[in-house]
Amino acid sequence: MIRRCVLLCVWLAAIGAHLWAAPSPQLVVDAPAELAAEAEEIRSIGQGDFSAGLHITGVIGFARPIRIVLSAENSELARGVPTWVSGFARGSDAVIVLFPARVHSYPDRNLRTLVHHEVAHVLVAQAARGRPVPRWFNEGVATVAAREWGIEDRARFAMAVLGARPHSVRDLDASFEGNGPQIMRAYALSSAFVRFIQRRYGSTAPAMVLDGLARDLSFDEAFRRATGERLAHAEQVFFENDVFWTTWLPFLTSTGALWMAITILALVAIRRRRVRSLQMLEAWEEEEEIAAERQTLRPTSRDHESDIVN
């Protein structure tokens, strides 16, 4: 009897936590005086729609407040962090640090996107119950949760697959430890891979993977149970096939590619015409020089008469 009561209490507590979980986070903002305007904007952002982050992570709602610390560029904290970092999160502690002056860097182009990105990291940690999450998956999920797939993302993805690029999730994780361009490429490819996972296996696949991690499964096993396929197979399909079908084929068959081809052909024709014109001008100048030389060497009639008299 006592055991049943205990189990009932635990069940009610779990249900109560879900019922009290809020659809929007309670953001507790800590900011210096010079960032008061940004702090107020963040509080307003906290009242917005965070359903994308909740859906992709499988979290029902926000059960505890999230502390956000704003740091100015002249602060000691900012000086100790690379300039390309606009924010970071300690997900298990529900703490976020933001550098508002850096929000122009990809993939966060404004304060709203930055807040949603870092809050998604907190949700990832909550969904995985603090278990380790691969960097590429963590960043990919946060980027997808924070922004729609826009023109800049498509352009960066197209640039990311040119030349020497990552060909596996291991390469992606290594790219996050590289320089600026490598890191931007890693963000673009990670978010594209997460979107590919959603298209191929369903929009809730990332949430199911995180649920597997929360149950102490390895990432590879959690991925296999969530998708029905091995991660290595998904990598092969994405890096070898999907890159062409989702990037280059739509581009090559688009009106933009047609007009680009027409423009290139026109430029080639103009260049050839200019070359022919220059060759003709050079030929004319050469003929005029030859004619002028002949004219100077030809004797005049007066010189001919003087020769006869003498």
VEXLO-119298 format. One record per residue (C-alpha): residue number from 0; x, y, z. Coordinates in nm, 3 decimals, padded with zeros to 5 digits. Each point is the difference from the previous one (the first is absolute). Example, Ala and Ser with C-alpha at 12.3 -4.5 7.8 and 13.67 -1.06 7.14 Angstrom:
BEGIN
(0; (01.230; -00.450; 00.780))
(1; (00.137; 00.344; -00.066))
***
This chain:
BEGIN
(0; (00.000; 00.000; 00.000))
(1; (00.277; 00.241; 00.094))
(2; (00.185; -00.087; -00.319))
(3; (-00.307; 00.078; -00.209))
(4; (-00.038; 00.335; 00.172))
(5; (00.364; 00.085; -00.068))
(6; (-00.032; -00.093; -00.366))
(7; (-00.321; 00.201; -00.026))
(8; (00.172; 00.304; 00.152))
(9; (00.293; -00.032; -00.240))
(10; (-00.239; -00.029; -00.294))
(11; (-00.201; 00.302; 00.112))
(12; (00.320; 00.198; 00.049))
(13; (00.111; -00.084; -00.353))
(14; (-00.338; 00.093; -00.143))
(15; (00.001; 00.321; 00.202))
(16; (00.342; 00.097; -00.131))
(17; (-00.124; -00.040; -00.356))
(18; (-00.319; 00.194; 00.074))
(19; (00.196; 00.286; 00.154))
(20; (00.264; 00.005; -00.273))
(21; (-00.036; 00.329; -00.185))
(22; (-00.001; 00.028; -00.382))
(23; (00.227; 00.304; 00.025))
(24; (00.312; 00.033; 00.215))
(25; (00.030; 00.219; 00.305))
(26; (00.313; 00.198; -00.083))
(27; (00.184; 00.154; 00.292))
(28; (00.227; 00.259; -00.161))
(29; (00.315; 00.127; 00.169))
(30; (00.149; 00.296; -00.187))
(31; (00.219; 00.307; 00.062))
(32; (-00.154; 00.345; -00.028))
(33; (00.131; 00.062; -00.351))
(34; (-00.189; -00.307; -00.126))
(35; (-00.333; 00.089; 00.160))
(36; (-00.172; 00.038; -00.337))
(37; (00.119; -00.341; -00.116))
(38; (-00.110; -00.153; 00.331))
(39; (-00.350; 00.138; -00.046))
(40; (-00.011; -00.132; -00.357))
(41; (00.098; -00.347; 00.121))
(42; (-00.276; 00.003; 00.262))
(43; (-00.243; 00.079; -00.278))
(44; (00.143; -00.279; -00.217))
(45; (-00.057; -00.240; 00.289))
(46; (-00.375; 00.053; -00.035))
(47; (00.005; -00.119; -00.359))
(48; (-00.055; -00.334; -00.171))
(49; (00.257; -00.271; 00.083))
(50; (-00.203; -00.287; -00.144))
(51; (00.266; -00.081; -00.263))
(52; (00.258; -00.069; 00.269))
(53; (-00.244; -00.202; 00.209))
(54; (-00.107; -00.209; -00.299))
(55; (00.346; -00.088; -00.131))
(56; (00.125; -00.096; 00.347))
(57; (-00.319; -00.171; 00.119))
(58; (-00.014; 00.206; 00.319))
(59; (-00.355; 00.074; 00.117))
(60; (00.079; 00.338; 00.157))
(61; (00.232; 00.207; 00.215))
(62; (-00.007; -00.127; 00.357))
(63; (00.257; 00.243; 00.144))
(64; (00.126; 00.354; -00.068))
(65; (00.293; 00.062; -00.234))
(66; (00.260; 00.252; 00.108))
(67; (00.144; 00.219; -00.276))
(68; (00.318; 00.198; 00.065))
(69; (00.075; 00.287; -00.238))
(70; (00.363; 00.095; -00.043))
(71; (00.140; 00.319; -00.157))
(72; (00.291; -00.013; -00.242))
(73; (00.233; 00.173; 00.244))
(74; (-00.069; -00.257; 00.274))
(75; (00.257; -00.253; 00.113))
(76; (-00.235; -00.281; -00.098))
(77; (-00.030; 00.128; -00.359))
(78; (00.375; 00.040; -00.035))
(79; (00.047; -00.363; 00.097))
(80; (-00.235; -00.134; -00.270))
(81; (00.073; -00.011; -00.376))
(82; (-00.157; 00.293; -00.186))
(83; (-00.211; -00.228; -00.219))
(84; (-00.186; -00.133; 00.306))
(85; (-00.320; 00.199; 00.050))
(86; (-00.125; -00.216; 00.286))
(87; (00.026; -00.333; 00.175))
(88; (-00.210; -00.208; 00.236))
(89; (00.063; -00.227; 00.294))
(90; (-00.303; -00.211; -00.069))
(91; (00.001; -00.215; 00.311))
(92; (00.012; 00.315; 00.217))
(93; (-00.256; 00.190; -00.212))
(94; (00.243; 00.292; -00.031))
(95; (00.061; 00.198; -00.319))
(96; (00.269; 00.261; -00.065))
(97; (-00.056; 00.244; -00.288))
(98; (00.218; 00.262; -00.167))
(99; (-00.258; 00.231; -00.164))
(100; (00.261; 00.191; -00.201))
(101; (00.080; -00.317; -00.194))
(102; (-00.345; -00.105; -00.115))
(103; (00.089; 00.080; -00.361))
(104; (00.201; -00.323; -00.031))
(105; (-00.148; -00.310; -00.169))
(106; (-00.221; -00.186; 00.080))
(107; (-00.145; 00.267; 00.231))
(108; (-00.083; 00.322; -00.184))
(109; (-00.207; 00.166; 00.272))
(110; (-00.062; -00.019; 00.371))
(111; (-00.319; -00.203; -00.037))
(112; (00.174; -00.275; -00.199))
(113; (00.288; -00.005; 00.247))
(114; (-00.233; -00.040; 00.298))
(115; (-00.195; -00.281; -00.168))
(116; (00.324; -00.173; -00.098))
(117; (00.143; 00.000; 00.352))
(118; (-00.334; -00.090; 00.162))
(119; (-00.012; -00.300; -00.234))
(120; (00.333; -00.114; 00.146))
(121; (-00.161; 00.006; 00.345))
(122; (-00.289; -00.207; -00.137))
(123; (00.243; -00.250; -00.156))
(124; (00.168; -00.048; 00.337))
(125; (-00.340; -00.035; 00.167))
(126; (-00.120; -00.255; -00.256))
(127; (00.321; -00.207; 00.027))
(128; (-00.004; 00.030; 00.380))
(129; (00.354; 00.131; 00.002))
(130; (00.146; -00.286; -00.205))
(131; (00.273; 00.095; -00.251))
(132; (-00.134; 00.114; -00.339))
(133; (00.228; 00.017; -00.307))
(134; (00.094; 00.358; -00.086))
(135; (-00.129; -00.021; -00.358))
(136; (-00.340; -00.129; 00.114))
(137; (-00.028; 00.253; 00.281))
(138; (00.084; 00.295; -00.224))
(139; (-00.208; -00.131; -00.289))
(140; (-00.310; -00.039; 00.217))
(141; (00.049; 00.346; 00.157))
(142; (00.046; 00.166; -00.340))
(143; (-00.309; -00.166; -00.146))
(144; (-00.204; 00.093; 00.308))
(145; (00.107; 00.364; -00.021))
(146; (-00.053; 00.089; -00.364))
(147; (-00.173; -00.093; -00.322))
(148; (00.203; -00.138; -00.290))
(149; (00.064; 00.323; -00.190))
(150; (00.196; 00.132; -00.297))
(151; (00.315; 00.053; 00.205))
(152; (-00.015; -00.358; 00.131))
(153; (-00.036; -00.137; -00.352))
(154; (00.290; 00.212; -00.123))
(155; (00.223; -00.102; 00.290))
(156; (-00.094; -00.365; -00.047))
(157; (00.087; 00.022; -00.370))
(158; (00.335; 00.158; 00.085))
(159; (00.060; -00.257; 00.275))
(160; (-00.016; -00.292; -00.245))
(161; (00.254; 00.150; -00.238))
(162; (00.356; -00.129; 00.009))
(163; (00.137; -00.180; 00.304))
(164; (-00.292; -00.042; 00.238))
(165; (-00.097; -00.219; 00.296))
(166; (-00.121; -00.344; -00.108))
(167; (-00.115; -00.135; 00.335))
(168; (-00.134; 00.114; 00.335))
(169; (00.347; -00.056; 00.141))
(170; (00.132; 00.253; -00.252))
(171; (-00.280; 00.239; 00.100))
(172; (00.095; -00.017; 00.367))
(173; (00.364; 00.064; -00.091))
(174; (-00.100; 00.302; -00.211))
(175; (-00.152; 00.169; 00.304))
(176; (00.350; 00.009; 00.146))
(177; (00.145; 00.168; -00.310))
(178; (00.020; 00.358; -00.122))
(179; (-00.282; 00.241; -00.086))
(180; (-00.088; -00.127; -00.351))
(181; (00.018; -00.362; 00.114))
(182; (-00.235; 00.072; 00.289))
(183; (-00.251; 00.178; -00.225))
(184; (00.014; -00.299; -00.236))
(185; (-00.058; -00.235; 00.294))
(186; (-00.311; 00.195; 00.106))
(187; (-00.142; -00.007; -00.353))
(188; (00.061; -00.372; -00.051))
(189; (-00.117; -00.099; 00.350))
(190; (-00.331; 00.180; -00.036))
(191; (-00.042; -00.139; -00.353))
(192; (00.065; -00.353; 00.127))
(193; (-00.258; 00.039; 00.280))
(194; (-00.255; 00.125; -00.254))
(195; (00.085; -00.300; -00.218))
(196; (-00.066; -00.229; 00.299))
(197; (-00.339; 00.162; 00.048))
(198; (-00.091; -00.036; -00.368))
(199; (00.113; -00.361; -00.021))
(200; (-00.115; -00.136; 00.336))
(201; (-00.265; 00.245; 00.119))
(202; (-00.002; 00.333; 00.178))
(203; (00.010; -00.165; 00.344))
(204; (00.309; -00.210; -00.077))
(205; (00.243; 00.236; 00.182))
(206; (-00.224; -00.011; 00.307))
(207; (-00.004; -00.379; -00.010))
(208; (00.380; -00.006; -00.021))
(209; (00.023; 00.224; 00.307))
(210; (-00.247; -00.225; 00.182))
(211; (00.227; -00.295; -00.072))
(212; (00.296; 00.189; 00.143))
(213; (-00.205; 00.074; 00.312))
(214; (-00.042; -00.375; 00.043))
(215; (00.379; -00.049; -00.001))
(216; (00.026; -00.127; -00.357))
(217; (00.304; 00.089; -00.207))
(218; (-00.064; 00.258; -00.271))
(219; (00.036; -00.258; -00.278))
(220; (-00.248; -00.233; 00.169))
(221; (-00.242; 00.283; 00.080))
(222; (00.017; 00.109; -00.364))
(223; (-00.062; -00.355; -00.126))
(224; (-00.303; -00.051; 00.223))
(225; (-00.143; 00.342; -00.089))
(226; (00.046; -00.030; -00.377))
(227; (00.026; -00.371; -00.075))
(228; (00.334; 00.057; -00.175))
(229; (00.361; 00.021; 00.109))
(230; (00.158; 00.343; 00.032))
(231; (00.276; -00.104; -00.243))
(232; (-00.262; -00.068; -00.268))
(233; (-00.168; 00.337; 00.057))
(234; (00.340; 00.170; -00.025))
(235; (00.069; -00.170; -00.332))
(236; (-00.336; 00.096; -00.146))
(237; (00.032; 00.361; 00.115))
(238; (00.363; 00.078; -00.079))
(239; (00.016; -00.194; -00.327))
(240; (-00.349; 00.028; -00.150))
(241; (-00.217; 00.259; 00.174))
(242; (00.254; 00.276; -00.053))
(243; (-00.049; -00.027; -00.377))
(244; (-00.376; -00.054; -00.004))
(245; (-00.083; 00.278; 00.245))
(246; (00.260; 00.257; -00.106))
(247; (00.145; -00.034; -00.346))
(248; (-00.290; -00.159; -00.190))
(249; (-00.257; 00.265; 00.108))
(250; (00.255; 00.269; -00.081))
(251; (00.090; -00.142; -00.341))
(252; (-00.368; -00.026; -00.096))
(253; (-00.096; 00.343; 00.134))
(254; (-00.060; 00.318; -00.199))
(255; (00.292; 00.154; 00.187))
(256; (00.236; -00.258; -00.147))
(257; (-00.148; 00.059; -00.347))
(258; (00.055; 00.374; 00.021))
(259; (00.348; -00.056; 00.140))
(260; (00.083; -00.223; -00.297))
(261; (-00.141; 00.261; -00.241))
(262; (00.202; 00.272; 00.172))
(263; (00.320; -00.205; -00.019))
(264; (-00.056; -00.073; -00.370))
(265; (-00.067; 00.369; -00.063))
(266; (00.318; 00.100; 00.183))
(267; (00.199; -00.255; -00.200))
(268; (-00.147; 00.132; -00.326))
(269; (00.077; 00.360; 00.099))
(270; (00.357; -00.093; 00.087))
(271; (00.051; -00.179; -00.332))
(272; (-00.142; 00.296; -00.187))
(273; (00.233; 00.237; 00.183))
(274; (00.296; -00.223; -00.083))
(275; (-00.096; -00.002; -00.370))
(276; (-00.047; 00.376; 00.004))
(277; (00.343; 00.050; 00.154))
(278; (00.154; -00.232; -00.258))
(279; (-00.167; 00.196; -00.281))
(280; (00.120; 00.331; 00.143))
(281; (00.353; -00.134; 00.028))
(282; (-00.015; -00.123; -00.360))
(283; (-00.125; 00.339; -00.122))
(284; (00.272; 00.183; 00.191))
(285; (00.262; -00.233; -00.144))
(286; (-00.131; 00.060; -00.354))
(287; (00.003; 00.377; 00.054))
(288; (00.361; -00.015; 00.125))
(289; (00.105; -00.201; -00.305))
(290; (-00.178; 00.242; -00.232))
(291; (00.166; 00.296; 00.170))
(292; (00.346; -00.159; -00.036))
(293; (-00.061; -00.062; -00.370))
(294; (-00.109; 00.360; -00.043))
(295; (00.322; 00.135; 00.154))
(296; (00.220; -00.228; -00.215))
(297; (-00.174; 00.089; -00.330))
(298; (00.196; 00.286; -00.196))
(299; (-00.189; 00.320; -00.085))
(300; (-00.031; 00.138; -00.360))
(301; (00.230; 00.297; 00.082))
(302; (00.276; -00.232; 00.116))
(303; (-00.036; -00.195; -00.324))
(304; (00.033; 00.317; -00.216))
(305; (00.312; 00.116; 00.183))
(306; (00.164; -00.336; -00.065))
(307; (-00.065; 00.036; -00.375))
(308; (00.149; 00.356; -00.019))
(309; (00.313; -00.104; 00.177))
***
